[in-house]
Amino acid sequence: MQFYWIQLPSALCSGKTASTTGADKCWNGITKASYLPEVMGDGLANQINNPEVEIDITKPDRTIRQQIMLLKIMSNRLKNA
C-alpha cells in the first residue's frame, strides 16, 4: 500500500485521468493549482534539497541505529562461528 500512496499524486497529475484540465488543477499541498517547487525524488537522500521537509539525514534515527548495531553483533557472531 505504501507504493500506492507514493505514486498516487504523480499518477493523477500526469495521467489522462486528471490532467485533461491542465496542471493548474492538481493539488499543490494547499489548493488546486500548479506546483511551483521542483519535485524531489523518493528516498531520504533526495529530501535534503526539499524546502518542505525538515529532516537531518546526517543522524540516523533510533530504529536505524538499533538495526545497525544488531547487524554488527550478528556479523561478529557469524565471523566467530
C-alpha positions as a Markdown table, in Angstrom:
| # | Residue | x | y | z |
|---|---|---|---|---|
| 1 | Met | 0.0 | 0.0 | 0.0 |
| 2 | Gln | 2.9 | 2.4 | 0.7 |
| 3 | Phe | 3.9 | 2.3 | -3.0 |
| 4 | Tyr | 0.3 | 3.2 | -4.0 |
| 5 | Trp | 0.2 | 6.3 | -1.8 |
| 6 | Ile | 3.7 | 7.4 | -3.0 |
| 7 | Gln | 2.7 | 7.1 | -6.7 |
| 8 | Leu | -0.9 | 8.5 | -6.4 |
| 9 | Pro | -0.1 | 12.2 | -6.9 |
| 10 | Ser | 2.1 | 11.6 | -9.9 |
| 11 | Ala | -0.4 | 9.2 | -11.4 |
| 12 | Leu | -3.3 | 11.6 | -11.0 |
| 13 | Cys | -1.5 | 14.7 | -12.3 |
| 14 | Ser | 0.5 | 13.1 | -15.1 |
| 15 | Gly | -2.1 | 10.6 | -16.3 |
| 16 | Lys | -5.0 | 11.3 | -18.6 |
| 17 | Thr | -7.5 | 10.9 | -15.7 |
| 18 | Ala | -6.9 | 14.3 | -14.1 |
| 19 | Ser | -4.6 | 16.2 | -16.3 |
| 20 | Thr | -7.1 | 16.9 | -19.1 |
| 21 | Thr | -8.0 | 20.2 | -17.4 |
| 22 | Gly | -4.3 | 21.2 | -17.1 |
| 23 | Ala | -1.6 | 21.1 | -14.5 |
| 24 | Asp | -3.1 | 24.0 | -12.6 |
| 25 | Lys | -5.9 | 21.7 | -11.4 |
| 26 | Cys | -3.5 | 19.4 | -9.4 |
| 27 | Trp | -3.2 | 19.5 | -5.6 |
| 28 | Asn | -0.2 | 21.6 | -4.6 |
| 29 | Gly | -0.5 | 20.9 | -0.9 |
| 30 | Ile | -2.8 | 23.9 | -0.2 |
| 31 | Thr | -5.3 | 24.1 | -3.0 |
| 32 | Lys | -5.9 | 23.1 | -6.6 |
| 33 | Ala | -3.1 | 24.8 | -8.6 |
| 34 | Ser | 0.2 | 24.2 | -10.2 |
| 35 | Tyr | 3.0 | 23.0 | -8.0 |
| 36 | Leu | 5.9 | 25.5 | -8.3 |
| 37 | Pro | 8.8 | 24.0 | -6.4 |
| 38 | Glu | 10.9 | 21.3 | -8.1 |
| 39 | Val | 9.6 | 17.8 | -7.4 |
| 40 | Met | 12.1 | 15.8 | -5.4 |
| 41 | Gly | 12.7 | 12.1 | -5.9 |
| 42 | Asp | 11.8 | 9.4 | -3.5 |
| 43 | Gly | 14.0 | 8.5 | -0.6 |
| 44 | Leu | 15.7 | 10.2 | 2.3 |
| 45 | Ala | 18.8 | 11.3 | 0.4 |
| 46 | Asn | 16.6 | 13.2 | -2.1 |
| 47 | Gln | 14.8 | 15.1 | 0.6 |
| 48 | Ile | 17.8 | 17.1 | 1.7 |
| 49 | Asn | 17.0 | 19.7 | -1.0 |
| 50 | Asn | 13.3 | 19.7 | -0.4 |
| 51 | Pro | 12.2 | 23.0 | 1.1 |
| 52 | Glu | 9.0 | 21.5 | 2.5 |
| 53 | Val | 10.7 | 18.7 | 4.5 |
| 54 | Glu | 12.8 | 19.5 | 7.6 |
| 55 | Ile | 15.0 | 16.4 | 8.1 |
| 56 | Asp | 18.5 | 15.9 | 9.2 |
| 57 | Ile | 19.9 | 13.0 | 7.2 |
| 58 | Thr | 23.3 | 13.2 | 9.0 |
| 59 | Lys | 21.9 | 11.5 | 12.1 |
| 60 | Pro | 20.0 | 8.2 | 11.5 |
| 61 | Asp | 17.0 | 7.7 | 13.7 |
| 62 | Arg | 17.0 | 5.4 | 16.8 |
| 63 | Thr | 15.5 | 2.5 | 14.9 |
| 64 | Ile | 18.1 | 2.5 | 12.2 |
| 65 | Arg | 20.9 | 2.8 | 14.8 |
| 66 | Gln | 19.5 | -0.2 | 16.7 |
| 67 | Gln | 19.3 | -2.2 | 13.4 |
| 68 | Ile | 22.9 | -1.3 | 12.5 |
| 69 | Met | 24.1 | -2.4 | 16.0 |
| 70 | Leu | 22.2 | -5.7 | 15.7 |
| 71 | Leu | 23.7 | -6.3 | 12.2 |
| 72 | Lys | 27.2 | -5.7 | 13.6 |
| 73 | Ile | 26.6 | -8.1 | 16.5 |
| 74 | Met | 25.2 | -10.8 | 14.2 |
| 75 | Ser | 28.1 | -10.3 | 11.8 |
| 76 | Asn | 30.6 | -10.7 | 14.6 |
| 77 | Arg | 28.9 | -13.8 | 15.8 |
| 78 | Leu | 29.0 | -15.3 | 12.3 |
| 79 | Lys | 32.7 | -14.5 | 11.9 |
| 80 | Asn | 33.5 | -16.0 | 15.3 |
| 81 | Ala | 31.5 | -19.2 | 14.5 |
